[in-house]
Amino acid sequence: MHPLAHSALIGGAVMTVIAASFALGRGPVHQLRDKPFNDALHEDIGTLAMTSERIEAMNKPRVVQTEPIKPEPDPLLMVLSEPSPLPKRKTVAATDICARHNMRKVYYGNTWRCRK
């Protein structure tokens, strides 16, 4: 038998058992039959109202006083942490790369190459 068909048969049997248990009053519906319907309904509404009030109270934002945990900056550390001026580097245009590599610059239209 195909596994899918087997699962469908088992699922149908389980659903039948559940429906029968509700019909015989052995499911959760049986708990409401002990009291009249109106009393059970009012108790459920009262419980729901209390629960919703608790949930609303938990979800309200609370004002919390906080203190900064960052310490005051140390003046000596601030002086030492100032960046020192970097030496100026020569730009690529100012340096002759070809001469550095013992070559000469040869132009090809708009471009150039270093050649020996």
C-alpha positions in Angstrom: 0.0 0.0 0.0 1.3 3.5 -0.9 2.5 5.4 2.2 0.2 8.4 1.4 -2.9 6.2 1.2 -1.9 4.5 4.5 -1.5 7.9 6.2 -4.9 9.0 4.9 -6.6 5.8 6.2 -5.0 6.3 9.7 -6.0 10.0 9.7 -9.6 9.1 8.8 -9.7 6.6 11.6 -8.4 9.1 14.1 -10.9 11.7 13.0 -13.7 9.2 13.4 -12.7 8.4 16.9 -12.4 12.1 17.9 -15.9 12.8 16.4 -17.4 9.8 18.3 -15.8 11.0 21.6 -17.4 14.4 21.2 -20.7 12.9 20.3 -20.7 10.7 23.4 -19.8 13.6 25.6 -16.3 12.4 26.6 -14.5 15.4 25.0 -14.1 19.0 26.3 -17.8 19.8 25.5 -18.8 17.5 28.4 -17.3 19.9 31.0 -19.8 22.6 30.0 -22.8 20.3 30.3 -22.5 20.2 34.2 -23.6 23.8 34.4 -26.3 25.7 32.6 -25.1 27.3 29.4 -25.6 30.9 30.6 -23.6 30.3 33.8 -20.7 28.7 32.0 -20.7 31.5 29.4 -20.6 34.2 32.1 -17.8 32.5 33.9 -15.8 32.2 30.6 -16.4 35.9 29.8 -15.3 36.9 33.4 -12.2 34.8 33.1 -11.4 36.3 29.7 -11.8 39.8 31.0 -9.5 39.2 34.0 -6.9 37.6 31.7 -7.1 40.5 29.2 -6.6 43.0 32.0 -3.5 41.1 33.2 -2.1 41.0 29.6 -2.7 44.7 29.1 -1.0 45.5 32.4 2.0 43.5 31.4 2.2 45.2 28.0 2.1 48.7 29.3 5.5 50.4 29.0 7.2 51.1 32.3 9.3 54.2 33.0 12.7 53.1 34.1 15.3 55.5 35.5 18.7 54.7 34.0 22.2 56.1 34.8 24.9 56.5 32.2 27.5 53.7 32.6 30.1 55.5 30.4 32.8 57.0 32.7 34.0 60.6 32.3 36.7 60.9 29.7 40.3 61.1 31.1 41.9 64.4 30.0 45.4 62.8 29.7 44.0 60.0 27.5 42.2 62.5 25.3 45.5 64.4 24.7 47.3 61.1 23.9 44.6 59.8 21.7 44.7 62.8 19.3 45.9 61.7 15.9 49.4 62.8 15.0 49.8 64.6 11.7 50.7 62.0 9.0 53.6 62.8 6.6 52.4 63.9 3.2 52.8 61.3 0.5 53.7 62.1 -3.0 50.9 61.5 -5.4 51.3 59.0 -8.2 51.3 61.7 -10.8 54.3 63.4 -9.1 56.4 60.3 -9.0 58.0 58.7 -12.1 57.2 55.0 -11.6 59.1 54.0 -14.7 62.3 55.8 -13.5 62.1 54.0 -10.2 62.1 50.7 -12.0 65.0 51.7 -14.4 62.6 52.0 -17.4 61.2 54.7 -19.6 57.7 55.8 -20.2 56.3 55.1 -23.7 53.0 56.7 -24.7 50.5 54.8 -26.9 47.8 57.4 -27.7 46.0 58.2 -24.5 47.7 55.4 -22.5 51.4 54.7 -21.5 53.5 51.8 -20.6 56.9 51.4 -19.0 59.4 49.8 -21.4 63.1 49.1 -21.3 
